[in-house]
């Protein structure tokens, strides 16, 4: 039965990604001047002040959030085709030290976002996606407390001085999403 649930969740994720592909393909072929995407994260290179809110116990009905303050440093790698994000924040719930290695695939014109925390010491499965109309959407399939879930990571509200990061989980194949991580980065 577990394999059946995993297969079903995998098919749902494939369906979500397949639904996104026509829009990305249309965007990439509709204009020869469209950038290939390898510089999508150039806006974020540098040091940012970070305000982070994290939901405790996602997908349990919990409405308890904890907040943190700190910094995010983003460094360009491979002339922008990759970047390394270092997050360090503190709050009443403790200290979070994390990094994300973002890699651009020129063939698919998509990014993979690979996250690790110092507490876990390993990379999580990457969320994969692209930017469209100034908004980045990235998806993957993971497990939470032994059950398969979908993960959606969105980057939005991008300006020269701020941007928003939001992570949400779905336990019902993407019908509903519960936000569990919101970070607002600002520059002074």
Helices and strands as residue ranges (DSSP letters): H 2-30, G 42-44, E 46-55, E 65-77, G 78-80, E 82-91, E 94-105, E 110-117, E 127-132, E 135-144, E 147-156, E 162-170, E 178-186
